[in-house]
Amino acid sequence: MKVAVPSEHQTLNAEVCSSFGRAPFYVIYDTKNKTAEYLQNTAAGSQGGAGVQAAQLIVDQQVEAIITPRCGKNAAAVVQEAGIKLYRSISGSIESNLKAFEEQRLTVLEEIHAGFHRHGGR
Amino acid sequence: MRIAVLSGKGGAGKTLVAVNLAVAAEKAVYADCDVEEPNGHLFLKPKENESESVEVTIPVIDPEKCTACRQCVDFCRFNALAMIAGKVMLFDEICHSCGGCQLVCPEKAIHERKRSIGMVQSGHDGEIKVLTGILNTGEAAGVPIIKEILKKVPTEGNVFIDCPPGSACSVMESIQEADYCLLVAEPTIFGRDNLAMIHELVTLFDKPAGLLLNKVTDGENPSQMYGLEHNLPILGEIPYDRELSAVNAAGNIVSREIPKYKNFFRELLQRIEKEASHETNTGA
């Protein structure tokens, strides 16, 4: 099964990125083969709709779960339509989050925020 | 003459200034383009309001004809479309109604429908015509409403455009047809930085502009320094005044209640008219 985690850097030692839609990279981790790939988020610089496009990227990877601290409503609508489960990340590295996921210690992310559209933009 | 009143941040005094300039002009149009939070009507209290719905077009995808080729999803630069399990998902609040998806669809599976995003109200406070744009809560883009407001603005006479805060698309739309831009700024570093942003914007649009300093105290005024350093004419200053604040907070118009402000806004209007005609004469 493939799991996606938003990340600032291309390493498992990095912390989970605080934004889902505008994370620079996604770690795509395969729990079966224990391999990690790094996917560049081409939506990160979008003027608007980054969440939708980022979610589409993840859906296209045939991912089954996402580990993230938060998720906007548009991105959540896309991934949930695709049957992807959202899990809340815990503090620590991406590696420790993946370990917690495999040991089923992560909880489902329930709260979906309305998005930070146009805040701080110029 | 069309005068746009703008500021880089909220709460700097745009509505205070735009409303009082309209009152100083006596016969005028006040156009509230701050469609996310229009509040000029709290002061001018227009009567006999008429409302008109503002609609945009959004795509409707026919699942019978759609072959999931994804061309519409790839085309949409606003990311309003997604393709999940062979089905197109539409996020209508993100859609900018460009109609591009309909054009690129090889199966002709997309047609359009209308969707209301808000309204424009028009009414009168004596000789002042009040136009108020109202964007429905939750909508992302107010530009179509601003366009409708500005369509209702006459070509002659004094028009005061109360702009949205900031320097994004909605502000650009609001100042597009303005003859003069009045920039309102607070005496803080934050105020100065926001002033710099809108000054850059009006310069880009090649608009004559002047600065009005609001909430002025005896201390340092970074916004005033900015104006002096950048040859931005300073057209006046409003003091940090408890009396003004109380009248304004009660929903009353200071130039109708306090004589010194009546004079201040009349003189400010004259200065703007002089500045604007000077700009026109020199062809700047």
HADDOCK unambig.tbl for C-alpha pairs under 7 A between the chains (distance, minus, plus):
assign (segid A and resid 48 and name CA) (segid B and resid 78 and name CA) 5.85 0.50 0.50
assign (segid A and resid 49 and name CA) (segid B and resid 78 and name CA) 5.85 0.50 0.50
assign (segid A and resid 49 and name CA) (segid B and resid 79 and name CA) 4.86 0.50 0.50
assign (segid A and resid 49 and name CA) (segid B and resid 80 and name CA) 6.44 0.50 0.50
assign (segid A and resid 49 and name CA) (segid B and resid 94 and name CA) 6.53 0.50 0.50
assign (segid A and resid 50 and name CA) (segid B and resid 79 and name CA) 6.99 0.50 0.50
assign (segid A and resid 52 and name CA) (segid B and resid 79 and name CA) 6.17 0.50 0.50
assign (segid A and resid 52 and name CA) (segid B and resid 82 and name CA) 6.76 0.50 0.50
assign (segid A and resid 53 and name CA) (segid B and resid 79 and name CA) 5.80 0.50 0.50
assign (segid A and resid 56 and name CA) (segid B and resid 82 and name CA) 6.28 0.50 0.50
assign (segid A and resid 81 and name CA) (segid B and resid 84 and name CA) 6.93 0.50 0.50
assign (segid A and resid 82 and name CA) (segid B and resid 84 and name CA) 5.91 0.50 0.50
assign (segid A and resid 82 and name CA) (segid B and resid 85 and name CA) 6.67 0.50 0.50
assign (segid A and resid 122 and name CA) (segid B and resid 167 and name CA) 5.76 0.50 0.50
assign (segid A and resid 122 and name CA) (segid B and resid 168 and name CA) 5.44 0.50 0.50
